[in-house]
Amino acid sequence: MTDILIRLFVKDYKNVSDQNVRQRYGVFAGIIGIICNMVLFAAKLSAGIISASVSITADAFNSLSDAGSCIVTLIGFKMAGMPADKEHPFGHGRIEYVSGLIVAIIIILFAFELLKSSVLKIFHPEEITFSVISIAILVLSVAIRLWMFFFNRCIAKKISSKSIKATASDCLSDVIATTAVILGIIIYLITRINIDAYIGCVVALFILYTGIVTAKEVLNPILGEPPSDEFVSQIKDTVLSYENIIGVHDLMVHNYGPKRVIVSLHAEVPCDIDITQIHNIIDEAERELKSKFGCEAVIHMDPVATDEVTNKAKAMIGALIRLIDPNIQMHDFRLVNENSSAKLIFDIAVPHKFKLSESELIEAIKDAVKSIDASYELIINVDKV
């Protein structure tokens, strides 16, 4: 059914790499969410009034807050699709993440209010009544929210949207919460034990959990998160496929919103190659990265010596570093002869929270090299991977 709706209401739906098409997907998901949640709110509120159930009423207002969240998401997608301007040269793509964060805050605040009202009902319980209609409404709402989960998850996958993925998770948590309300009704009908207020607390806690997870989902790209290993490998493999590019390092990926990525990296090239020739190769690699991955790419050339003496010294240092820790990476290796001394200048990249401090690591490498050849002077720069 989701695919049928997409074909009917999303123009050029197959071209998901296009920003305009992606925006249409987001707006369409928002409109569907608003309609479904408003229907659920009206139905659940009616059931809550009929049965005088705080848990059902809480679930109803949860659907209302979900409708408000969909409105925020819809506006966020519309604003994120605005083109770059003087004040925002990299576009407005991150507004999508900001709208998701607003949604998360709304969910968390609403969860606290529901939790407070449910706790009060524990100490001041009210008689409740249930009808077949109210139970049928809740069962129907579970079916609708379950469909909305699959609907939003499908769209989130198609356009790689964290905010819509968070909406899908919210739908799933609502399914669990409403199922808990139905379970409470069944227990009451069988045992005549009223746990309605306790179920209301459970619903509120589920909503709170969803809000926290949603906040984390959308906050990470705002703060900055690492690219996937697969994307990094694809970038490196593409650049290294070009002749005379012998190494890649200092790869950085800057995310300015979905489908708005800037990649910068250093490419090692032979120091004795014609500069015009290698410049043309670098330009071609940048164009391929843009064409293949839809990203702006900036490649810095690092000339490196490839003579036998330098390669031998590089192999020796590399072997010693791997003995210290195989996760350490080495790049920008140079052998500089000055008068009677030889300087080895290179960078090493280590993981965050490495077991040794920067000074301890440098000292360990120098000691290892001195044990083999004390004539070398080492100049080492430490980067974080």
Long-range contacts (C-beta under 8 A, 24 or more apart in sequence): 1-147, 2-150, 2-151, 2-154, 2-155, 3-154, 5-32, 5-151, 6-155, 6-158, 16-158, 16-159, 17-259, 17-294, 19-81, 19-259, 20-81, 22-81, 22-159, 22-161, 22-258, 22-259, 23-77, 23-78, 23-80, 23-81, 25-155, 25-158, 25-159, 25-161, 26-73, 26-74, 26-76, 26-77, 26-80, 26-96, 26-159, 26-161, 26-163, 26-164, 27-74, 27-77, 27-78, 28-155, 29-70, 29-73, 29-151, 29-152, 29-155, 29-164, 29-167, 30-70, 30-71, 30-73, 30-74, 30-77, 31-70, 31-74, 32-148, 32-151, 33-66, 33-67, 33-69, 33-70, 33-73, 33-148, 33-152, 33-167, 34-67, 34-70, 34-71, 34-74, 36-144, 36-148, 37-63, 37-64, 37-66, 37-67, 37-70, 38-63, 38-64, 38-67, 39-144, 40-66, 40-141, 40-144, 40-145, 41-67, 43-137, 43-140, 43-141, 44-137, 44-138, 44-141, 46-134, 46-137, 47-133, 47-134, 47-137, 47-138, 48-134, 50-129, 50-131, 50-133, 50-134, 51-128, 51-129, 51-130, 51-131, 51-134, 52-126, 52-127, 52-128, 52-129, 53-128, 53-130, 53-134, 53-181, 53-185, 53-196, 54-117, 54-118, 54-121, 54-126, 54-196, 54-197, 54-200, 55-118, 55-180, 55-181, 55-184, 55-196, 55-197, 55-199, 55-200, 55-203, 56-134, 56-138, 56-181, 58-114, 58-117, 58-118, 58-200, 58-203, 58-204, 59-138, 59-141, 59-174, 59-177, 59-178, 59-181, 59-203, 61-110, 61-114, 62-110, 62-114, 62-174, 62-177, 62-203, 62-207, 63-141, 63-174, 65-106, 65-107, 65-110, 66-170, 66-174, 68-106, 69-103, 69-106, 69-107, 69-167, 69-170, 70-167, 72-99, 72-102, 72-103, 72-106, 73-99, 73-100, 73-103, 73-163, 73-164, 73-167, 75-99, 76-100, 76-102, 76-163, 80-257, 80-258, 90-256, 90-260, 90-262, 91-256, 91-257, 91-260, 92-257, 93-256, 93-257, 93-258, 93-259, 93-260, 94-221, 94-222, 94-256, 94-257, 95-257, 96-161, 96-162, 96-163, 96-257, 96-258, 97-162, 97-163, 97-218, 97-219, 97-221, 97-222, 97-257, 98-218, 98-222, 99-163, 100-162, 100-163, 100-166, 100-214, 100-217, 100-218, 101-215, 101-218, 101-219, 101-222, 103-163, 103-166, 103-167, 103-214, 103-218, 104-166, 104-211, 104-212, 104-214, 104-215, 104-217, 104-218, 104-219, 105-211, 105-215, 106-211, 107-170, 107-207, 107-208, 107-210, 107-211, 107-214, 108-208, 108-211, 108-212, 108-215, 110-207, 110-211, 111-204, 111-205, 111-207, 111-208, 111-210, 111-211, 112-204, 112-208, 114-200, 114-203, 114-204, 114-207, 115-201, 115-204, 115-205, 115-208, 117-200, 118-197, 118-198, 118-200, 118-201, 118-203, 118-204, 119-197, 119-201, 121-196, 121-197, 121-200, 122-197, 122-198, 122-201, 125-194, 125-196, 125-197, 127-194, 128-188, 128-194, 128-196, 130-185, 130-188, 130-189, 134-185, 135-182, 135-185, 138-178, 138-181, 138-182, 138-185, 139-182, 141-178, 142-175, 142-178, 142-179, 142-182, 145-171, 145-172, 145-174, 145-175, 145-178, 146-171, 146-172, 146-175, 149-175, 159-258, 160-258, 160-259, 161-258, 162-217, 162-218, 162-221, 162-258, 163-217, 163-218, 165-217, 166-213, 166-214, 166-217, 166-218, 169-210, 169-213, 169-214, 169-217, 170-210, 170-214, 173-206, 173-207, 173-209, 173-210, 176-206, 177-202, 177-203, 177-206, 177-207, 178-203, 180-206, 221-255, 224-255, 225-255, 226-253, 227-253, 227-255, 231-293, 234-292, 234-293, 235-263, 235-265, 235-289, 235-293, 238-285, 238-288, 238-289, 238-292, 239-265, 239-267, 239-285, 239-289, 239-299, 242-281, 242-284, 242-285, 243-281, 244-269, 244-270, 244-273, 244-277, 244-278, 244-281, 245-269, 245-281, 245-282, 245-285, 246-270, 246-304, 246-306, 247-302, 247-304, 247-331, 249-302, 249-329, 249-331, 249-332, 249-347, 249-349, 250-300, 250-331, 250-383, 253-295, 259-294, 261-293, 261-294, 261-295, 261-296, 262-295, 262-296, 262-297, 262-298, 263-289, 263-293, 263-295, 263-296, 263-297, 263-298, 264-297, 264-298, 264-299, 264-300, 265-297, 265-298, 265-299, 265-300, 266-299, 266-300, 266-301, 266-302, 266-331, 266-332, 267-299, 267-300, 267-301, 267-302, 268-302, 268-303, 268-304, 268-331, 268-332, 269-301, 269-302, 269-303, 269-304, 270-303, 270-304, 270-306, 271-303, 271-304, 271-305, 271-306, 272-306, 273-303, 302-331, 302-332, 304-332, 304-333, 304-334, 305-334, 305-335, 309-335, 310-334, 310-335, 313-344, 313-376, 314-346, 316-369, 316-372, 316-373, 317-344, 317-346, 317-365, 317-369, 320-365, 320-368, 320-369, 320-372, 321-348, 321-365, 323-368, 324-361, 324-364, 324-365, 324-368, 325-350, 325-354, 325-355, 327-351, 328-361, 329-385, 332-381, 341-375, 341-377, 342-375, 342-376, 342-377, 343-376, 343-377, 343-378, 343-379, 344-369, 344-376, 344-377, 344-378, 344-379, 345-379, 346-379, 346-380, 346-381, 347-380, 347-381, 347-382, 347-383, 348-380, 348-381, 348-382, 348-383, 349-382, 349-383, 349-384, 349-385, 350-382, 350-383, 350-384, 350-385, 351-384, 351-385, 352-384, 352-385, 358-382
